[in-house]
Amino acid sequence: MNQKTIKQSTEDLSVLKQITDALYNKEPLSGPNGVITKLIKRAIEASLEGELDGHIAENSLEDNDNRKNGKTSKTVKSKFGAFELETPRDRNSTFEPQLVKKRQTTINDEIDSKILSLYALGTSYEDISNHVEDIYGIEVSPASITSITDRLIPQIAEWRSRALERVYPVIFLDGMFFKVREDNRVITKCMYNIMGIDSTGHKDILGFYLAESEGANFWLGVLNDLKNRGVEDILIACIDGLKGFPEAINTAFPDCQIQLCIVHQIRNSIKLVSTKDQKAFMKDLKTVYQAPNLETAEYNLTELSEKWKKYGAAIKPWFNNWQHLSSYFMYSASIRRLIYTTNPIEGFHRQIRKFTKTKGAFVSENALFKLVFCAINKITRRWSSPLQNWALTFSELDIRFPNRLAYV
């Protein structure tokens, strides 16, 4: 047995003895005073000393006056407990430690992963800190949690600029409101999400956009972003009366067909009808939006307006928006059910709310983006199957929109 092997065996026995002694004496193995924590501290500090020696030796020709220059101390967290780590310095400040980097405060990805996982579930900073302390016996400050979750920001930027499919047969657009702190006050901001159905029938979230002011300019910017990311064509856009959107879509995707949400139009109309007449009014309104074809729907709408003249304000929007409200009549029942309402993206928004409901107000836009991004990742992970009867839907759309679909 050579000297190196003998030395290694001696060190292994020494470590084993320390752990065994701690067990016999009922001393803690983890935590600030745990024997394993102390061994980890000692091992890391020895490795950092070795890194510095190697750095000085490798750069001795360029920095012949460089040498060791004391140590800096910082609190480092591990799954076995927190401890004070002393990192050696060099005189010329060219040493960059690799095992534990300069601004690194944790040495175990498990802790960071646990924090990110709890954060993604919408857990508050206080509860995250309590969970981590219960599991690992270390305290995590709000600043540390923010620092860890900020690692999501580059991922969000990459996700929001990723390449998209060339053609989307159907997209859904809708907004949700959040309270965000800005300039020492809380303001309400609207985040618009875009859900796309690709040529294979799978759902995906194409992006989210925070609206400063809704209008044609805003929507043109959103649609141009989709184009810049590779989208060449959209067949049908399902929306809820978004201001300025029809003008913008006609500029960016002039052949796109717009379908306004029937359900939202019904809700807006029924609010303008007296409670005692609502049941009878709805019975007649159903003959319009549930008509078997466009001609019957237009006839029944005229009849509705004649019978309920006193509720002209409730009926007038149907005439004003009829071009975009009636698009779905040209399709079979299965496609009608898919596009006549924005329910698919509203259902997605309800799932988002499960993750954000604990937040009274987000401290910044980045905080909002981080949590919504985490929620999107968790929700879309379950979207592994295409829409029901997609093959028939695709075939019908291919007939309605010849030479525009992407074949896979």
Phi, psi and omega in degrees: 000125182281173185297321182296318180294319179297318181296316180297318180295321178296317180294320179298317179295324180295316179296315180300320180296319180298317180293317180298315178301319180297320179294316180296321182273003180057038175272154181291142175272327179244183184090172183306326182255011181288148183294323179293321177299317179295322179294320178297315178303312182297318182293318181293315181297322177295320179294320179294323175299319178295321178299317180294317178301317180294321180297314181295320180294318182292330184251021184295329181287321181280319182241072185288350177260004181283144179199176179295146185216059176080197183218156172245150183241141175209156178275125180243139182255137174226172181290348178264353180136168179269152178204160178275119181256128178260117181256126180290150179242159172247160186296324185269001178057036177258356182280124177243099181300143183255323182296312172230107187289169190304314184258011179281132182241358174230149181240018179220118181297339181300321180293313180299318180296321179295317179297314180296322179295316178295320179298318181297337178274002180083015180292139181291159180301321181297316180291324176299313180300318180294319179297313182296321179293321179295321185278314189250350180073025179234152179267137178237120183280159175304323179297321178294320179296317178299318180299319180291315182289338177295345176294345178285338188301312176298325178295321179296315180299318179294318180296319183287345180247009183294157179290143181247175178291159181289322183228137172238115179301320182219138170231151176239137178232134177199160183243158173223149187256141178225152174264130184227137177282133180208125181054048176064024175215158180261125179235157179265128180236148180255125175254121178264131177249146178241119176256130178245145170255117183275182185292346177265000179086011180267142177277149175204150174267116186281334179169168172231149187220128179270121185273122171281316175206125183287136179169180184300321181296317179298311183292327177295323176296319179296312183292324176293328175297319177298319180295318180296337180265009170113356180284122180256336184206144173228128182278309184226132175245120180259121187222173178241074174052042182290124183296125177084354184291314181304319179295319182291318182293327178292335178277313185280317181227079189299339181264007180283137178265135182257134174236113176284149182291117180295320183299317179293322178295323177296314180300317180295324181286316186294336178293339182262010180247138180301145184303320183291340181257355188298318183297313180292320179298315180296325179299318180285325180293328179299329179292345178274299187279348175254015180296151182289338180207172185295317183299315179295321180297318180292321177296315181293329177293321177295318178297320179299316182292327178289318184287324185245053182300330182291345177248045181301326180294331180281333185264330184306317179301332178294319177290317183296324185252015188302325180304318183266342177281335189259006184302324188290347182293341182281354186250169175288172185300322183294320178286325177303314181297330181285321192249352186285350181218159176268022181306322180305315181280334175293324175296322176298318180296324177297324177290322177300319182299333178296331181270333186256358187295338181277353183264112176292312177209138178279142184288340180196170176296322179299321178298319177296312181300318183298314184288319178296320178299315178298318180296317179300317180299318181289320183289312185290342178300335181271354182272068185261347183248149177288168177297153181297139179057034184295327181301317178291320178298315180299317181297318179293318178296326179295327177286318181290326182236074185298139175064024181242342182276151176269125181270140182234000000 
